[in-house]
Amino acid sequence: MTVSHTLPERRQTILRNIGRPRRLVAGGARLCALAMIVAAGGCATAIPLPSFMGIGTANDVTGSIPPPSAALSPFLDQEDWRRAKGAMGLALDPQGNGAPVSWDNPRSRARGAFTPVADAKPVDDKICRAFLAEIGGAAPARSLQGTACRDKAGEWVLGDVKPWVGRAG
């Protein structure tokens, strides 16, 4: 038995089926968008990677980032720098008397001194002060001039440091 559709019935069937491909495409687009979101979600995952040279610490030093002590002398080790940084903080303290402050490390025989040479001044939400530094002992003797700035947390950070050429005269 054959079913014959009348023209209005056939038109309704065609119109009803026209929307189906659109719904299919819209559903597929939603599915693709969901798949992309799930796949891209892995991009925001943070996985801590330890140092490949041993136990990862905050003190890992790479060849591309010199340690802060390298600005004073490449011969200073971590303990030398710790002692030098303490002396630098005392010498450059804006409330201090401006006198030189010495440091030494009996183990490495490194020693030095910091002398503030200008008043402290505010620069970009930091307190900065110029200094002269003498480094010696086991390390080759160096006379340096530079600046250091204290941030809001109270940490002194070396700025521009270069060999001291002395006063022209």
RODREN-597616 format. One line per 4 residues: number of its first residue (from 1); for each residue x, y, z of N, C-alpha, C. Coordinates in nm, 4 decimals. Atoms other than C-alpha are relative to their C-alpha. Layout:
<nodes>
NUM = X/Y/Z/X/Y/Z/X/Y/Z; ...
</nodes>
This chain:
<nodes>
1 = 0.0841/-0.1149/0.0000/0.0000/0.0000/0.0000/0.0899/0.1228/0.0000; -0.0772/-0.1219/0.0117/0.1391/0.3301/-0.0982/-0.0713/0.1112/0.0715; 0.0571/-0.1135/-0.0726/0.0946/0.6346/0.1082/0.0222/0.1223/-0.0856; -0.0139/-0.1229/0.0763/0.0275/0.9443/-0.0822/-0.0256/0.1163/0.0932
5 = 0.0132/-0.1175/-0.0843/0.0781/1.2685/0.0879/-0.0626/0.1112/-0.0810; 0.0556/-0.1171/0.0658/-0.1154/1.5677/0.0096/0.1063/0.1076/0.0038; -0.0978/-0.1068/0.0089/0.0757/1.8773/-0.0773/0.0188/0.0734/0.1324; -0.0227/-0.0665/-0.1281/0.0147/2.0555/0.2584/0.0716/-0.0893/0.1000
9 = -0.0675/0.0905/-0.0925/0.1230/1.7450/0.4527/0.1485/-0.0125/-0.0347; -0.1364/0.0129/0.0454/0.4350/1.7125/0.2432/0.0800/0.1271/0.0340; -0.0652/-0.1266/-0.0329/0.5192/2.0817/0.2939/0.0322/0.0051/0.1497; -0.0237/0.0002/-0.1448/0.4833/2.0412/0.6715/0.1140/-0.0949/0.0358
13 = -0.1064/0.0958/-0.0252/0.7107/1.7356/0.6681/0.1350/0.0601/-0.0391; -0.1245/-0.0615/0.0460/0.9766/1.9221/0.4675/0.0421/0.1104/0.0968; -0.0317/-0.1089/-0.0912/0.9561/2.2271/0.6936/0.0450/-0.0531/0.1364; -0.0373/0.0587/-0.1279/0.9778/2.0074/1.0029/0.1413/-0.0579/-0.0074
17 = -0.1319/0.0610/0.0150/1.2886/1.8291/0.8687/0.1104/0.1026/-0.0273; -0.1003/-0.1026/0.0270/1.4625/2.1536/0.7684/0.0718/0.0388/0.1298; -0.0600/-0.0384/-0.1280/1.5264/2.2385/1.1345/0.0912/-0.1053/0.0578; -0.0815/0.1077/-0.0578/1.6825/1.9016/1.2134/0.1494/0.0144/-0.0302
21 = -0.1439/-0.0172/0.0238/2.0192/1.9615/1.0394/0.0584/0.1160/0.0807; -0.0492/-0.1129/-0.0788/2.0505/2.2979/1.2147/0.0211/-0.0422/0.1452; -0.0148/0.0459/-0.1382/1.9922/2.1346/1.5506/0.1188/-0.0943/0.0119; -0.1118/0.0922/0.0001/2.2437/1.8675/1.4603/0.1326/0.0771/-0.0025
25 = -0.1208/-0.0819/0.0087/2.5066/2.1280/1.3629/0.0220/0.0756/0.1305; -0.0125/-0.0739/-0.1256/2.4357/2.3349/1.6755/0.0454/-0.0943/0.1118; -0.0402/0.0981/-0.1004/2.4678/2.0232/1.8912/0.1452/-0.0409/-0.0178; -0.1387/0.0348/0.0287/2.7953/1.9302/1.7211/0.0950/0.1124/0.0398
29 = -0.0826/-0.1155/-0.0373/2.9308/2.2817/1.7724/0.0150/0.0072/0.1516; -0.0076/-0.0007/-0.1467/2.8453/2.2638/2.1419/0.0947/-0.1096/0.0485; -0.0859/0.1110/-0.0377/3.0174/1.9272/2.1669/0.1475/0.0332/-0.0272; -0.1377/-0.0406/0.0319/3.3320/2.0641/1.9930/0.0501/0.1038/0.1002
33 = -0.0404/-0.1021/-0.0960/3.3374/2.3677/2.2228/0.0305/-0.0628/0.1349; -0.0229/0.0686/-0.1268/3.3085/2.1426/2.5281/0.1315/-0.0780/-0.0043; -0.1238/0.0763/0.0138/3.5918/1.9216/2.3996/0.1215/0.0929/0.0050; -0.1116/-0.0955/-0.0022/3.8148/2.2277/2.3439/0.0234/0.0532/0.1411
37 = -0.0139/-0.0501/-0.1366/3.7451/2.3577/2.6956/0.0682/-0.1042/0.0878; -0.0592/0.1076/-0.0796/3.8315/2.0220/2.8485/0.1482/-0.0164/-0.0374; -0.1380/0.0164/0.0441/4.1497/1.9945/2.6380/0.0862/0.1175/0.0452; -0.0762/-0.1187/-0.0387/4.2607/2.3511/2.7128/0.0124/0.0128/0.1514
41 = -0.0076/-0.0061/-0.1464/4.1960/2.3031/3.0832/0.1325/-0.0516/0.0518; -0.1304/0.0515/-0.0388/4.5212/2.1109/3.1019/0.1100/0.1037/-0.0115; -0.1003/-0.1045/0.0175/4.7115/2.4221/2.9930/0.0158/0.0830/0.1270; -0.0057/-0.0825/-0.1201/4.6337/2.5928/3.3228/0.0451/-0.0791/0.1220
45 = -0.0421/0.0825/-0.1118/4.7542/2.3069/3.5396/0.1466/0.0260/0.0298; -0.1380/-0.0253/-0.0409/5.0687/2.3901/3.7345/0.0573/-0.1241/0.0657; -0.0679/0.1162/-0.0564/5.3057/2.1049/3.8040/0.1385/0.0452/0.0418; -0.1329/-0.0442/-0.0421/5.6088/2.1951/4.0178/0.1064/-0.0991/-0.0462
49 = -0.1097/0.0841/0.0465/5.9302/2.0649/3.8652/0.1241/0.0308/0.0831; -0.1207/-0.0236/-0.0797/6.2304/2.0212/4.0956/0.1200/0.0201/-0.0916; -0.1232/-0.0188/0.0747/6.5797/2.1080/3.9871/0.0459/-0.1342/-0.0554; -0.0513/0.1234/0.0585/6.7314/1.8530/3.7534/0.1401/-0.0321/0.0517
53 = -0.1350/0.0196/-0.0512/7.0659/1.8950/3.9305/0.0008/-0.0516/0.1437; 0.0048/0.0464/-0.1382/6.9500/1.7638/4.2664/-0.1278/0.0478/0.0644; 0.1183/-0.0434/-0.0726/6.7073/1.8717/4.5322/-0.0274/0.1453/-0.0340; 0.0358/-0.1359/0.0367/6.5218/2.1828/4.4175/-0.0168/0.0872/0.1232
57 = 0.0127/-0.0950/-0.1093/6.5584/2.4796/4.6499/-0.0173/0.1385/-0.0580; 0.0132/-0.1389/0.0432/6.4947/2.8500/4.6351/0.1362/0.0586/-0.0356; -0.1335/-0.0516/0.0251/6.8728/2.8914/4.6111/0.0640/-0.0597/-0.1247; -0.0546/0.0518/0.1242/6.9128/2.7127/4.2778/0.0575/0.1155/-0.0803
61 = -0.0634/-0.1030/0.0803/7.1533/2.9130/4.0660/0.0198/-0.0571/-0.1388; -0.0188/0.0443/0.1373/7.1502/2.8879/3.6896/0.1064/0.0848/-0.0653; -0.1012/-0.0762/0.0714/7.4040/3.0062/3.4394/-0.0533/0.1289/-0.0582; 0.0553/-0.1196/0.0621/7.1645/3.2644/3.2995/-0.0352/0.1077/0.1009
65 = 0.0351/-0.0971/-0.1032/7.0830/3.4348/3.6309/0.1108/-0.0002/0.1038; -0.1096/-0.0016/-0.0968/7.3880/3.5398/3.8289/-0.0536/0.0243/0.1407; 0.0433/-0.0263/-0.1372/7.3558/3.5339/4.2084/0.0229/0.1470/0.0333; -0.0148/-0.1417/-0.0330/7.3181/3.8778/4.3717/0.1418/0.0380/0.0397
69 = -0.1353/-0.0319/-0.0449/7.6686/3.8561/4.5197/0.0954/0.0216/-0.1163; -0.0887/-0.0142/0.1155/7.8183/3.8439/4.1681/0.0225/0.1464/-0.0361; -0.0179/-0.1428/0.0277/7.7641/4.2213/4.1391/0.1154/0.0560/0.0827; -0.1113/-0.0443/-0.0839/8.0131/4.2661/4.4249/0.1284/-0.0715/-0.0388
73 = -0.1164/0.0790/0.0367/8.2502/3.9839/4.3405/-0.0456/-0.1414/-0.0345; 0.0372/0.1376/0.0340/8.2144/3.6498/4.1630/0.0624/-0.1026/0.0947; -0.0689/0.0913/-0.0915/8.4355/3.5015/4.4360/-0.0727/-0.0168/0.1337; 0.0725/0.0103/-0.1275/8.1823/3.5485/4.7208/-0.0955/-0.1187/-0.0038
77 = 0.0960/0.1099/-0.0086/7.9931/3.2388/4.8318/-0.1263/0.0484/0.0724; 0.1274/-0.0374/-0.0626/7.6447/3.2340/4.9894/0.0188/0.0584/0.1395; -0.0217/-0.0502/-0.1358/7.7724/3.2846/5.3426/0.0676/0.1371/-0.0025; -0.0619/-0.1318/0.0154/7.9970/3.5732/5.2321/-0.1079/0.1037/-0.0325
81 = 0.1057/-0.0929/0.0419/7.6960/3.7361/5.0638/-0.0962/0.0278/0.1148; 0.0901/-0.0201/-0.1136/7.4767/3.6807/5.3707/0.0603/0.1023/0.0962; -0.0664/-0.0929/-0.0917/7.7307/3.8615/5.5882/0.0130/0.1395/-0.0623; -0.0137/-0.1293/0.0684/7.7933/4.1359/5.3310/-0.1342/0.0716/-0.0069
85 = 0.1335/-0.0604/0.0106/7.4195/4.1937/5.2865/-0.0442/0.0578/0.1343; 0.0320/-0.0527/-0.1332/7.3755/4.2346/5.6630/0.0731/0.1302/0.0276; -0.0781/-0.1223/-0.0187/7.6557/4.4921/5.6752/-0.0527/0.1117/-0.0897; 0.0538/-0.0993/0.0923/7.5123/4.6686/5.3714/-0.1290/0.0599/0.0562
89 = 0.1248/-0.0480/-0.0579/7.1711/4.6924/5.5393/0.0227/0.0960/0.1157; -0.0318/-0.0893/-0.1120/7.3219/4.8457/5.8535/0.0599/0.1323/-0.0483; -0.0671/-0.1207/0.0486/7.5408/5.0901/5.6615/-0.0967/0.0930/-0.0727; 0.0875/-0.0828/0.0832/7.2639/5.2097/5.4295/-0.1299/0.0401/0.0686
93 = 0.1226/-0.0344/-0.0725/6.9891/5.2368/5.6925/-0.0124/0.1526/0.0100; 0.0169/-0.1457/-0.0046/6.8462/5.5892/5.6613/0.0065/0.0567/0.1415; -0.0068/-0.0456/-0.1392/6.8326/5.6105/6.0441/0.1399/-0.0144/0.0579; -0.1360/0.0224/-0.0489/7.1991/5.5141/6.0733/0.0817/0.1281/0.0012
97 = -0.0859/-0.1176/-0.0156/7.4914/5.7483/6.1392/0.0898/0.0267/-0.1210; -0.0807/-0.0221/0.1206/7.6520/5.7134/5.7935/0.1412/-0.0534/0.0095; -0.1348/0.0548/-0.0171/7.9589/5.5324/5.9273/0.0157/-0.1290/-0.0808; -0.0239/0.1271/0.0701/8.1214/5.2428/5.7382/-0.0351/-0.1190/0.0903
101 = 0.0291/0.1236/-0.0724/8.0116/4.8934/5.8421/0.0787/-0.1120/-0.0681; -0.0851/0.1081/0.0516/8.2564/4.6036/5.7999/-0.0661/-0.1356/0.0196; 0.0426/0.1388/-0.0143/8.1923/4.2324/5.7553/0.1198/-0.0891/-0.0314; -0.1022/0.0982/0.0355/8.4099/3.9238/5.7396/-0.0559/-0.1391/0.0185
105 = 0.0355/0.1402/-0.0116/8.3808/3.5490/5.7043/0.1299/-0.0765/0.0272; -0.1251/0.0688/-0.0330/8.6592/3.3639/5.8920/0.0193/-0.1302/-0.0776; -0.0111/0.1276/0.0706/8.5811/3.0395/5.7094/0.0595/0.0194/-0.1399; -0.0490/-0.0203/0.1369/8.6384/3.1785/5.3574/0.1101/0.1059/-0.0070
109 = -0.0950/-0.1097/-0.0106/8.8646/3.4667/5.4703/-0.0373/0.1205/-0.0865; 0.0472/-0.1165/0.0753/8.6561/3.7065/5.2599/-0.0414/0.1086/0.0991; 0.0393/-0.1104/-0.0878/8.5927/4.0496/5.4071/-0.0330/0.1214/-0.0859; 0.0320/-0.1215/0.0731/8.4672/4.3919/5.3120/-0.0639/0.1032/0.0906
113 = 0.0643/-0.1085/-0.0743/8.2996/4.7148/5.4162/-0.0887/0.0793/-0.0952; 0.0901/-0.0876/0.0739/8.0141/4.9381/5.3019/0.0003/0.1367/0.0662; 0.0042/-0.1378/-0.0495/8.0185/5.3173/5.3357/-0.1060/0.0761/-0.0788; 0.0990/-0.0812/0.0738/7.7092/5.5255/5.2513/0.0637/0.1322/-0.0411
117 = -0.0620/-0.1236/0.0488/7.8048/5.8281/5.0401/-0.1022/0.1080/-0.0345; 0.1043/-0.0998/0.0271/7.4723/6.0089/5.0001/-0.1176/-0.0297/0.0912; 0.1209/0.0209/-0.0789/7.1476/6.0573/5.1840/-0.0926/-0.0960/-0.0736; 0.0995/0.0896/0.0594/6.8747/5.8017/5.1279/-0.1085/0.0847/-0.0654
121 = 0.1071/-0.0728/0.0676/6.6054/5.9092/4.8831/-0.1028/-0.0987/-0.0533; 0.1045/0.0889/0.0522/6.2704/5.7626/4.7718/0.0057/-0.0072/-0.1526; 0.0028/0.0240/0.1440/6.2642/5.6083/4.4240/-0.0980/-0.1143/-0.0259; 0.0985/0.1042/0.0361/5.9575/5.4188/4.2952/-0.0414/-0.0856/0.1196
125 = 0.0470/0.0701/-0.1204/5.8209/5.3235/4.6398/0.1092/-0.0779/0.0720; -0.1124/0.0625/-0.0679/6.1679/5.2187/4.7578/0.0872/0.1104/0.0578; -0.0993/-0.0923/-0.0549/6.4346/5.3861/4.9680/0.1354/-0.0421/-0.0566; -0.1266/0.0331/0.0653/6.7642/5.4006/4.7752/0.1126/0.0867/0.0556
129 = -0.1149/-0.0722/-0.0521/7.1099/5.5006/4.8824/0.1262/-0.0440/-0.0739; -0.1275/0.0286/0.0666/7.4494/5.5231/4.7115/0.1025/-0.0442/0.1043; -0.1025/0.0504/-0.0926/7.7502/5.3482/4.8650/0.1314/-0.0234/-0.0722; -0.1284/0.0516/0.0450/8.1150/5.2608/4.8271/0.0207/-0.1321/0.0730
133 = -0.0255/0.1301/-0.0617/8.2204/4.9033/4.8954/0.1435/-0.0411/-0.0261; -0.1338/0.0591/0.0116/8.5555/4.7399/4.9578/-0.0171/-0.1496/0.0218; 0.0050/0.1464/-0.0113/8.5849/4.3645/4.9000/0.1435/-0.0497/-0.0035; -0.1366/0.0514/-0.0004/8.9001/4.1698/4.9835/0.0097/-0.1297/0.0754
137 = -0.0247/0.1254/-0.0702/9.0527/3.8885/5.1820/0.0425/-0.1054/-0.0990; -0.0324/0.1081/0.0924/9.0613/3.5599/4.9945/-0.0367/0.0380/-0.1435; 0.0400/-0.0474/0.1324/8.8830/3.7307/4.7043/0.0940/0.1124/-0.0428; -0.0819/-0.1125/0.0453/9.0799/3.9721/4.4859/-0.0613/0.1323/0.0461
141 = 0.0480/-0.1286/-0.0521/9.0561/4.3261/4.6260/-0.0731/0.0780/-0.1094; 0.0793/-0.0815/0.0920/8.7895/4.5417/4.4645/-0.0553/0.1194/0.0751; 0.0680/-0.1189/-0.0507/8.6646/4.8938/4.5249/-0.1156/0.0272/-0.0952; 0.1207/-0.0132/0.0814/8.3099/4.9454/4.4043/-0.0812/0.1208/0.0429
145 = 0.1007/-0.1006/-0.0315/8.0488/5.2188/4.3863/-0.1314/-0.0496/-0.0544; 0.1292/0.0478/0.0475/7.6809/5.1524/4.3539/-0.1142/0.0566/0.0797; 0.1208/-0.0359/-0.0738/7.3292/5.1910/4.4811/-0.0699/-0.1280/0.0418; 0.0847/0.1094/-0.0454/7.0984/4.9660/4.6737/-0.1322/0.0620/0.0432
149 = 0.1327/-0.0492/-0.0371/6.7269/5.0024/4.7396/-0.0661/-0.0974/0.0960; 0.0750/0.0813/-0.0963/6.5157/4.8796/5.0296/-0.1461/0.0054/-0.0401; 0.1406/0.0060/0.0389/6.1706/4.7596/4.9301/-0.0898/0.0086/0.1233; 0.0963/-0.0113/-0.1099/5.8543/4.7706/5.1415/0.0156/-0.1109/0.1034
153 = -0.0201/0.1124/-0.0919/5.9432/4.4329/5.2930/0.1272/0.0170/0.0836; -0.1209/-0.0249/-0.0769/6.2719/4.5772/5.4245/0.1254/-0.0646/-0.0560; -0.1155/0.0659/0.0626/6.5023/4.3828/5.1891/0.0798/0.0990/-0.0827; -0.0877/-0.0827/0.0821/6.8021/4.5690/5.0450/0.0400/-0.0796/-0.1229
157 = -0.0328/0.0644/0.1266/6.8611/4.4860/4.6777/0.1006/0.0872/-0.0737; -0.1022/-0.0742/0.0739/7.1721/4.5849/4.4847/-0.0574/0.0524/-0.1300; 0.0366/-0.0591/0.1283/7.1123/4.8201/4.1955/0.1232/0.0018/-0.0887; -0.1155/-0.0177/0.0864/7.3835/4.9564/3.9717/0.1282/-0.0074/0.0842
161 = -0.1293/0.0140/-0.0693/7.7301/4.8443/4.0914/0.1084/-0.0054/-0.1065; -0.1110/-0.0020/0.0956/8.0526/4.9235/3.9073/0.1293/0.0311/0.0741; -0.1277/-0.0313/-0.0659/8.4227/4.9635/3.9840/0.0072/0.1488/0.0347; -0.0148/-0.1388/-0.0425/8.5007/5.2788/4.1780/0.1268/0.0556/-0.0607
165 = -0.1154/-0.0600/0.0660/8.7297/5.5065/3.9827/0.0631/0.1079/0.0865; -0.0541/-0.1026/-0.0899/8.7858/5.7485/4.2700/-0.0340/0.1391/-0.0480; 0.0275/-0.1400/0.0290/8.7704/6.1201/4.2690/0.1046/0.0530/-0.0979; -0.0937/-0.0616/0.0960/8.9208/6.2990/3.9690/0.0567/0.1259/0.0641
169 = -0.0492/-0.1209/-0.0624/9.1495/6.5697/4.0804/0.1395/0.0200/-0.0289
</nodes>
